[in-house]
């Protein structure tokens, strides 16, 4: 079976024009047409009578799994998943390091048409030492089944130790630039899959709308399971 994955930092629905526009983010998500979408920088302010995450799930007919990491004036803020697959087990991992901004990961086992895999979605910190500790915590939770690790890794050095540790477990994945959205230079957003040979395609979604909707471009993978 084929499975579409995507990771997308939606920047609180604030685009390159500094406008708050959830409708624009929704249209990009529809363009992706993925079975599993990891979102970062999701807040919980209401849109059309629903919290943003619930509204996105309703409009896309996907299941929502929130993974908030902190509380802001606009409400809860952090990670989220949109799934077409069934969630069997959900665990939220605290990745906060000392006094840095609270961070976390969503660790979920999903059943996609009878194929069960572990999915970990995260948004790592800004400091190199912080990211190294966070990656160690994430990798400790990786089980023996097929696994996907994806999200905004905030790592632009290809030789960064945190990336090397991930690649030692998951194998090499392409480095595709996703940030900044208008002129992408840095490969901050990543998707790793174990086993790596199941990845049929890995692409950056560069539609005109995606270049406007957030400061990151979405990264999309197609798997053959």
ROBA-428268 format. One record per residue (C-alpha): x, y, z. Coordinates in steps of 0.1 Angstrom, whole numbers, padded with zeros to 4 digits, always signed. Layout:
BEGIN
XYZ/...
***
This chain:
BEGIN
+0000+0000+0000/+0010+0036-0006/+0010+0061+0023/+0014+0099+0021/+0032+0117+0049/+0039+0154+0054/+0054+0177+0080/+0045+0214+0081/+0054+0242+0104/+0023+0265+0100/+0038+0294+0120/+0006+0300+0139/-0012+0305+0105/+0008+0338+0100/+0021+0340+0064/+0049+0359+0048/+0027+0389+0045/+0022+0388+0083/-0015+0381+0080/-0032+0355+0102/-0050+0333+0078/-0061+0298+0088/-0080+0294+0055/-0048+0296+0036/-0032+0269+0058/-0062+0247+0052/-0058+0250+0015/-0022+0241+0016/-0031+0210+0037/-0056+0200+0011/-0030+0204-0016/-0008+0180+0003/-0035+0153+0003/-0015+0132+0028/-0026+0104+0051/-0005+0116+0080/+0004+0153+0086/+0026+0165+0114/+0020+0202+0122/+0042+0225+0143/+0035+0259+0159/-0002+0252+0162/-0022+0274+0186/-0057+0268+0199/-0075+0301+0191/-0109+0296+0177/-0118+0298+0140/-0154+0295+0128/-0165+0284+0162/-0139+0256+0167/-0104+0254+0181/-0080+0256+0151/-0069+0220+0153/-0105+0207+0155/-0115+0230+0127/-0087+0217+0105/-0096+0181+0113/-0133+0188+0105/-0125+0205+0072/-0102+0177+0060/-0121+0148+0074/-0090+0137+0094/-0085+0127+0130/-0067+0153+0152/-0042+0144+0179/-0030+0175+0198/+0004+0177+0214/+0006+0212+0231/+0038+0222+0248/+0030+0256+0263/+0003+0281+0271/+0002+0315+0254/-0022+0344+0254/-0039+0328+0224/-0042+0295+0242/-0024+0262+0240/+0005+0260+0215/+0027+0233+0201/+0025+0202+0179/-0004+0183+0164/-0011+0154+0140/-0038+0150+0114/-0044+0113+0106/-0064+0093+0080/-0051+0062+0098/-0064+0048+0131/-0044+0057+0163/-0038+0027+0185/-0016+0043+0212/-0007+0079+0219/+0021+0091+0241/+0033+0127+0246/+0070+0130+0253/+0083+0160+0272/+0115+0173+0255/+0119+0204+0276/+0156+0211+0285/+0163+0233+0315/+0149+0268+0311/+0145+0267+0273/+0111+0270+0256/+0090+0239+0264/+0092+0213+0236/+0077+0179+0230/+0069+0151+0207/+0038+0130+0198/+0046+0093+0198/+0017+0073+0183/+0012+0038+0169/-0010+0040+0138/-0029+0013+0118/-0030+0022+0082/-0051-0004+0063/-0037-0032+0085/-0001-0020+0085/+0010-0008+0120/+0039+0016+0124/+0053+0039+0150/+0051+0076+0143/+0070+0103+0162/+0063+0140+0153/+0083+0167+0170/+0097+0203+0169/+0132+0205+0184/+0148+0235+0202/+0170+0262+0189/+0203+0254+0207/+0227+0226+0195/+0231+0211+0230/+0194+0213+0236/+0187+0194+0203/+0212+0167+0212/+0195+0160+0245/+0161+0160+0228/+0172+0136+0201/+0186+0112+0227/+0152+0112+0245/+0133+0106+0212/+0155+0078+0201/+0152+0060+0234/+0115+0056+0226/+0119+0041+0192/+0106+0005+0192/+0112-0025+0169/+0084-0019+0144/+0085+0002+0113/+0089+0038+0124/+0086+0074+0110/+0103+0104+0127/+0094+0137+0113/+0090+0174+0121/+0109+0207+0124/+0143+0197+0136/+0158+0232+0136/+0191+0218+0125/+0208+0233+0094/+0243+0217+0098/+0244+0184+0079/+0271+0172+0102/+0253+0181+0134/+0255+0153+0160/+0218+0152+0165/+0213+0144+0128/+0241+0119+0127/+0225+0100+0157/+0192+0099+0139/+0208+0087+0107/+0226+0060+0126/+0193+0045+0136/+0171+0054+0106/+0196+0056+0077/+0203+0085+0054/+0174+0108+0043/+0176+0136+0017/+0183+0171+0029/+0158+0193+0011/+0155+0230+0019/+0122+0242+0034/+0131+0275+0051/+0125+0303+0045/+0094+0296+0024/+0100+0323-0002/+0137+0314-0008/+0144+0281+0009/+0180+0276+0020/+0179+0255+0051/+0167+0219+0055/+0150+0224+0088/+0121+0200+0082/+0128+0163+0080/+0112+0129+0074/+0131+0097+0083/+0115+0063+0078/+0127+0029+0089/+0131+0008+0068/+0144+0036+0045/+0138+0017+0013/+0101+0021+0018/+0104+0058+0008/+0094+0061-0028/+0095+0099-0031/+0105+0128-0009/+0096+0163-0021/+0092+0199-0009/+0057+0213-0016/+0065+0245-0034/+0030+0257-0046/+0025+0295-0048/+0001+0293-0019/+0026+0274+0003/+0052+0301-0003/+0028+0326+0012/+0010+0307+0040/+0038+0302+0064/+0076+0308+0068/+0082+0271+0062/+0074+0250+0032/+0058+0215+0038/+0079+0184+0032/+0061+0154+0018/+0070+0117+0015/+0054+0088-0003/+0059+0054+0012/+0053+0019-0002/+0045-0004+0027/
***
